[in-house]
Amino acid sequence: MQKRVVSLWFERLPSERVLRINPTTAPFALTQKQSNTDWIYCLNVEAEKAGLYRGMSFSDARAFCHELQSRPADIKADERFLNMLARWSKRYCPWVGLEGRDGLSLNITGSAHLFGGEEALLDDMRFRLSRSGIGARIGLADTRGAAWAMAHFGAGGICTVPQLSRLPIAALRLEEKTCINLQRLGIRTIADLIALPRSSITRRFGPNVLLRLDQALGDQPDNISSLQDAPHYGVKMTLPEPIGLKEDIMAGTERLLQRLCAKLKVHDQGARTLQLTLRRVDQDSQNIELRLAQALHDAARILPLFERGVAAVDAGFGIDQMRLEAIQIEACPAQQISHSRTKNNDTLDDLITRIGVRIGLENVQRFLPADSHIPERSFIISPAAYSSPVGVWAMIRPRPVRLFPPEHIVAHGHRPPARFRWRRMPMTTGRATGPERIAPEWWLSDDNWRSGVRDYWKIDTKEGRRLWLFYTPQSPNWYVQGEFA
């Protein structure tokens, strides 16, 4: 069977990706910063009609076209979008590969008849892509090189040998420097190159020129590297007889976990959320979702965490099928273990998971340091399952363990009072340490700190309380804001 290849070239893929979400009829361009200068990375048809082009500096483009709209380019998003188009293209054939950053190659050998022939297949591609707001130039030929040449330099459609020979030298996917050298010698088309002696071409330009020519003509193989499907982290087990006891369900879950964790380890992935689906004989299903505080691929650690959910299962007349799927995964690469490395506290993570099953992982929280000298802003509260206890509070002066909103006390003068009442309790100052002046952070909008500076004092009372007081010089008043342990 004759090999047939389709080449798709998305000439304006980055800009069309953005304009599909935020359409506009004005000139539009994506910019990319290089060497501290913004350059035009991709643009739409209206911008090209205004005289703009790729590689033009953005400042010059704005001078030429005042109504130009722009946005920074996102290379990663463009790659994801191209991969999405590759998955969509598998509706036409199972063998689809990437062609640079803006193209696809499809081996449609033996599948064109499913769409009514090659012309009908190309028409269906054009229709579906244009309906989605994506412009594409399509080439079809016996080889990958010829299809690419037809899409980039030809009129599109089905390529023949005479059409290929009339195309410029650049259609052979050669380097720009090589194309310029060939053109200086008067070799402008592929037909001109074919007419030359092959030995002289190799001697002057190296073997790559003839390799690309032979690949386009079909004399040398030019295979398509198909994209591999993303691994699916799900396993299933059909039981010969229905089960209903907790011990039996846990035994089946253990077998599924071992298979799933083995697949996760191969790809250096760990599961954060697992879903166990139990199908009863009456076709009703029950789901058990387990959210882990740490990405894991250790079946022995995960299995006991399923016990609470399995105990609440209503097996009915029995369960005949079990399915386990990792619906949320994270990278979990192998780590080097040495005597100088602190071992992770796995027991704490398992405890957080057990508590999270009952009250929700988001409700198990920890305090983390924040970069601010204002007491109320020197920490943040974050879910313990999605944060690590890293960093320390960088403080010159100690801070109280308990911190509460400022509570006014009656006192006079700028020195700590010898006696005062706090929460209806009489206090006598034994020792006062301070003051520590804290100024407001002008870049933050906090009404409590707009009044001015605060002078903080650490007060050890004779009654045993160790309080944190502050004085406001701009409006003389004393407040208690914290208590030391």
C-alpha positions in Angstrom: 0.0 0.0 0.0 1.3 3.4 -1.0 2.2 5.6 2.0 0.2 8.8 2.3 1.1 11.7 4.6 -0.8 14.9 5.5 1.1 18.0 6.8 -0.8 20.6 8.8 0.8 24.0 9.2 -0.8 26.5 11.6 0.8 29.7 10.5 -0.7 31.9 13.2 -1.3 29.3 15.9 -0.2 31.4 18.9 -2.3 34.5 18.0 -5.3 32.3 17.0 -5.1 30.5 20.3 -5.5 33.8 22.2 -8.1 35.3 19.8 -10.3 32.2 20.1 -11.0 33.3 23.7 -10.9 37.1 23.2 -11.8 37.8 19.6 -11.1 41.2 18.0 -11.1 42.7 14.5 -8.3 45.2 15.3 -4.6 44.5 14.5 -3.3 42.1 17.2 0.2 40.8 18.0 1.9 38.7 20.6 5.2 40.0 21.9 8.3 38.2 23.3 11.1 39.9 25.2 14.6 39.2 24.1 17.7 41.2 25.1 15.6 43.6 27.1 13.5 44.4 24.0 10.0 43.4 23.0 9.7 41.8 19.5 6.7 40.7 17.5 6.3 37.0 18.0 3.0 36.3 16.1 0.3 38.5 14.6 -3.1 38.2 13.0 -4.1 39.0 9.4 -5.2 42.6 10.2 -1.7 43.4 11.7 0.0 42.0 8.5 -2.2 44.2 6.3 -1.1 47.2 8.4 2.5 46.5 7.3 3.7 44.6 10.5 5.7 41.4 10.4 7.3 38.9 12.7 10.6 39.9 14.2 9.7 43.6 14.1 10.4 45.5 17.3 7.3 46.3 19.2 8.1 50.0 19.5 8.3 50.3 15.8 5.1 48.4 15.4 3.3 50.8 17.6 4.7 53.7 15.7 3.3 52.2 12.4 0.0 51.1 13.8 -1.4 53.1 16.8 -4.5 50.8 17.2 -2.4 47.7 17.6 -3.4 45.5 20.5 -0.9 43.2 22.1 -0.3 40.6 24.7 2.8 38.7 25.9 3.4 35.3 24.3 3.0 32.1 26.3 5.2 29.5 24.7 4.1 26.8 27.1 0.5 27.4 26.4 1.1 27.2 22.7 2.8 23.8 23.2 -0.1 22.5 25.2 -2.5 23.8 22.5 -0.6 22.1 19.7 -0.6 18.8 21.7 -4.4 19.2 22.1 -4.6 19.6 18.3 -2.5 16.5 17.9 -4.9 14.5 20.0 -7.8 15.9 18.0 -6.1 14.8 14.8 -6.2 11.2 15.8 -9.8 11.1 14.7 -8.3 10.8 11.2 -5.5 8.3 11.8 -3.7 6.8 14.8 -0.2 8.0 13.8 0.2 11.7 14.5 3.5 13.5 15.2 4.6 17.1 15.9 6.2 19.1 13.1 8.1 21.9 14.9 6.2 24.3 17.1 3.4 25.0 14.6 2.7 21.9 12.6 1.5 18.3 12.6 2.2 15.3 10.4 -0.4 12.5 9.9 0.2 9.1 8.3 -3.3 8.5 6.8 -2.3 5.4 4.9 -5.3 3.1 4.8 -7.7 5.5 6.6 -8.7 8.0 3.9 -11.5 5.7 2.7 -13.2 6.0 6.0 -14.0 9.7 5.2 -14.9 9.2 1.6 -11.4 9.6 0.0 -8.5 12.0 0.4 -10.3 15.1 -1.0 -13.2 14.5 1.4 -10.8 14.0 4.3 -8.9 17.3 3.6 -12.2 19.1 3.2 -13.4 17.8 6.6 -10.1 19.0 8.2 -10.5 22.5 6.7 -14.1 22.8 7.8 -13.6 21.7 11.4 -10.5 23.8 11.9 -12.0 27.0 10.4 -15.2 26.5 12.5 -12.9 26.5 15.6 -11.2 29.7 14.5 -7.9 28.0 13.4 -6.3 28.7 10.1 -4.3 25.8 8.6 -2.5 25.1 5.3 -2.7 21.5 4.4 -0.5 19.4 2.1 -0.9 15.8 1.1 1.8 13.7 -0.6 3.5 10.3 -0.6 6.3 11.5 1.7 6.5 13.6 4.8 8.9 16.0 3.2 6.8 16.6 0.1 3.6 17.1 2.2 5.5 19.6 4.4 6.8 21.5 1.3 3.2 21.6 -0.2 1.8 23.0 3.0 4.5 25.7 3.6 5.4 26.7 0.0 2.7 25.3 -2.3 -0.9 26.0 -2.8 -2.0 23.2 -0.5 -3.9 20.1 -1.5 -2.5 16.9 -3.0 1.1 17.2 -4.2 2.6 15.7 -7.4 6.2 15.4 -8.5 5.9 18.2 -11.0 4.4 20.5 -8.4 7.2 19.6 -5.9 10.0 20.3 -8.5 8.7 23.9 -9.0 8.9 24.7 -5.3 11.8 26.8 -3.9 14.8 25.2 -2.3 13.6 26.2 1.2 10.8 23.7 0.8 13.3 20.9 1.5 13.5 21.9 5.2 17.1 23.1 4.8 18.9 25.6 7.0 18.6 29.2 6.0 22.4 29.5 5.5 22.4 26.6 3.0 19.4 28.0 1.1 21.2 31.4 0.7 24.4 29.7 -0.6 22.4 27.6 -3.1 20.5 30.7 -4.3 23.8 32.6 -4.9 24.7 29.8 -7.3 21.5 30.2 -9.2 19.8 27.1 -7.7 16.4 28.5 -6.8 14.0 25.5 -7.2 14.1 21.9 -6.4 14.2 21.1 -10.2 17.4 23.1 -10.4 18.9 21.0 -7.6 17.8 17.7 -9.2 19.6 18.6 -12.4 23.0 19.0 -10.7 25.5 16.1 -10.3 25.0 14.6 -6.9 28.7 14.3 -6.1 29.3 18.0 -6.5 26.4 18.8 -4.2 27.7 16.6 -1.5 31.2 17.9 -1.9 30.2 21.6 -1.6 27.2 21.5 0.8 27.5 18.2 2.7 25.2 15.2 2.8 22.2 16.9 4.4 21.0 18.5 1.2 20.7 15.3 -0.7 19.2 13.6 2.3 16.4 16.1 2.4 15.9 15.8 -1.3 15.7 12.0 -1.2 13.3 12.1 1.7 11.0 14.4 -0.2 11.2 12.2 -3.3 10.7 9.0 -1.2 14.1 7.5 -1.8 15.1 7.7 1.9 12.8 6.9 4.9 11.4 9.8 6.8 9.3 8.4 9.7 6.8 10.2 11.8 7.4 10.1 15.6 4.0 9.6 16.9 2.9 11.2 20.2 2.5 8.7 23.0 -0.8 8.8 24.9 -0.6 10.0 28.4 -0.5 7.1 30.9 -3.9 6.3 32.5 -3.6 5.6 36.2 -6.6 3.3 36.7 -7.0 -0.4 37.4 -10.0 -2.6 37.5 -10.9 -6.0 38.8 -14.0 -8.1 38.1 -14.8 -10.7 40.7 -16.0 -14.2 39.9 -18.3 -14.1 43.0 -19.9 -11.1 44.8 -18.3 -10.0 48.0 -19.6 -7.9 50.9 -17.3 -8.3 53.9 -15.0 -5.4 54.9 -12.0 -7.8 54.9 -12.7 -9.0 51.4 -13.1 -5.5 50.0 -9.8 -4.4 51.7 -8.1 -7.5 50.2 -9.3 -6.5 46.8 -8.3 -2.9 47.3 -4.8 -4.1 48.3 -4.4 -5.9 45.0 -5.6 -2.9 43.0 -3.2 -0.6 45.0 -0.2 -2.8 44.3 -0.9 -2.6 40.5 -1.6 1.1 40.5 1.4 2.0 42.6 3.7 0.0 40.4 2.5 2.0 37.4 2.9 5.3 39.3 6.5 4.3 40.3 7.5 3.6 36.7 6.5 7.2 35.7 7.8 8.8 39.0 4.4 10.0 39.9 2.5 10.0 43.2 -1.3 10.0 43.9 -2.8 12.9 45.8 -6.5 11.9 45.3 -7.7 8.3 44.8 -11.2 7.1 44.0 -12.3 3.6 44.7 -15.5 2.6 42.8 -17.4 -0.5 44.0 -20.1 -1.8 41.6 -22.8 -3.9 43.2 -24.7 -6.8 41.5 -27.8 -4.5 41.2 -25.6 -2.2 39.0 -25.5 0.5 41.6 -22.1 2.0 42.4 -20.5 3.5 45.5 -17.5 5.8 45.4 -14.8 6.2 48.1 -12.6 9.2 47.6 -9.3 9.4 49.5 -7.4 12.7 49.5 -3.8 12.3 50.7 -1.7 14.9 52.5 1.3 13.9 50.5 1.8 12.5 47.0 2.4 8.7 47.5 3.0 5.6 45.5 3.5 3.3 48.5 0.6 0.7 48.7 1.4 -0.2 52.3 0.9 3.3 53.5 -2.2 4.1 51.5 -4.1 0.9 52.2 -4.9 1.6 55.9 -6.3 5.0 55.0 -9.1 3.3 53.1 -10.4 1.5 56.1 -12.8 4.3 57.3 -14.4 4.7 53.8 -14.7 0.9 53.2 -16.3 0.4 56.6 -19.2 2.7 55.6 -19.9 0.9 52.3 -23.3 -0.7 51.8 -22.5 -3.8 49.8 -26.2 -4.7 49.3 -26.4 -8.2 47.6 -22.7 -8.1 46.9 -20.0 -6.3 45.0 -18.8 -7.9 41.7 -16.4 -5.2 40.3 -13.8 -2.9 41.9 -12.1 0.0 40.1 -9.3 2.2 41.6 -8.2 5.4 39.8 -5.7 8.2 40.7 -7.7 11.2 39.7 -5.0 13.7 40.9 -1.3 13.0 40.6 1.9 14.9 41.3 5.5 14.4 40.4 7.2 12.1 43.0 10.8 11.6 41.8 13.2 9.2 43.6 15.2 11.0 46.4 18.7 10.3 47.5 18.8 9.0 51.1 21.9 9.8 53.1 23.0 10.2 56.8 22.9 14.0 56.3 19.4 14.1 55.0 16.5 14.6 57.5 13.9 11.9 57.0 10.5 13.0 56.1 7.9 12.8 58.8 5.6 10.2 57.1 3.6 9.6 60.3 2.6 13.2 60.4 1.4 13.2 56.8 -0.7 10.0 57.5 -2.2 11.7 60.5 -3.1 14.7 58.5 -4.8 12.4 56.0 -6.8 10.6 58.6 -8.0 13.8 60.2 -8.7 15.3 56.7 -10.9 12.3 55.9 -13.2 13.4 58.7 -13.1 17.2 58.6 -11.6 17.9 55.2 -7.9 18.5 54.3 -8.4 22.2 53.9 -9.4 22.5 57.6 -6.1 21.0 58.8 -4.0 24.1 58.8 -0.5 25.3 59.9 1.2 28.7 60.4 3.9 29.8 58.0 6.2 32.8 58.3 5.5 35.9 56.2 7.9 38.7 55.3 6.5 41.5 57.4 7.5 43.2 60.7 3.9 44.0 61.5 2.7 41.4 64.1 -0.6 40.8 62.4 1.1 40.2 59.1 4.1 38.2 60.2 2.4 34.9 59.5 -0.1 33.2 57.1 -2.4 30.3 57.6 -2.1 27.6 55.0 -3.6 24.0 54.6 -1.1 21.6 56.0 -1.6 19.1 53.2 -0.6 21.6 50.5 2.3 23.4 52.3 5.6 22.5 53.9 6.9 23.7 57.3 9.9 25.5 55.7 11.4 28.8 56.8 11.8 30.4 60.1 10.5 33.7 61.6 13.4 36.1 61.3 12.9 38.3 64.3 15.3 40.3 66.4 12.9 40.6 69.3 10.8 37.7 70.7 7.1 37.6 69.8 4.3 36.3 72.0 2.8 32.9 71.5 -0.7 34.3 71.8 -1.7 37.3 69.6 -5.1 38.9 69.8 -6.7 42.2 68.7 -5.4 45.2 70.7 -7.3 45.7 74.0 -7.3 49.1 75.5 -6.1 49.7 79.1 -6.2 52.9 81.2 -2.7 54.3 81.7 -0.9 57.6 81.4 2.5 58.7 80.2 4.9 57.1 77.6 6.5 54.8 80.1 4.9 51.4 81.0 2.4 51.9 83.9 3.3 50.5 87.3 -0.2 49.3 87.8 -3.1 48.7 85.4 -6.2 46.6 84.9 -6.5 44.2 82.1 -9.6 42.0 81.6 -10.9 43.1 85.0 -7.7 41.8 86.6 -5.3 44.1 88.5 -1.7 43.9 87.2 1.5 45.1 88.7 4.6 45.7 86.5 7.6 43.7 87.7 9.9 44.2 84.8 9.5 46.1 81.5 11.7 45.5 78.4 11.6 47.8 75.5 10.6 49.9 73.7 10.6 48.4 70.2 9.2 50.9 67.7 7.3 49.4 64.7 6.3 51.7 61.8 3.4 51.1 59.4 4.0 49.6 56.0 2.9 52.4 53.7 2.3 50.2 50.7 -0.4 48.2 52.5 -3.9 49.4 53.2 -4.6 48.6 56.8 -6.7 51.0 58.8 -5.4 49.8 62.1 -1.9 50.9 61.2 -2.7 54.2 59.5 -2.6 56.1 62.7 1.1 56.0 63.1 4.0 54.2 64.9 3.7 51.9 67.9 6.2 51.4 70.8 6.0 47.8 72.0 7.0 46.7 75.5 7.4 43.3 77.1 5.9 43.4 80.6 6.5 40.7 83.3 3.9 41.2 85.9 4.1 40.2 89.6 0.9 38.2 89.1 2.8 35.8 86.7 1.4 37.2 83.4 3.9 38.1 80.6 2.1 40.6 78.4 2.9 42.5 75.2 1.9 46.1 75.4 2.2 49.0 73.0 2.0 52.7 73.2 0.8 55.1 70.4 2.6 58.4 70.7 0.5 60.2 68.1 -2.7 59.6 70.2 -1.5 58.7 73.7 -3.0 55.3 74.6 -1.9 51.9 75.9 -3.0 48.6 74.5 -2.4 44.9 75.2 -2.0 42.8 72.1 -0.4 39.5 73.1 0.7 37.2 75.9 4.0 35.3 76.2 4.1 31.7 77.3 
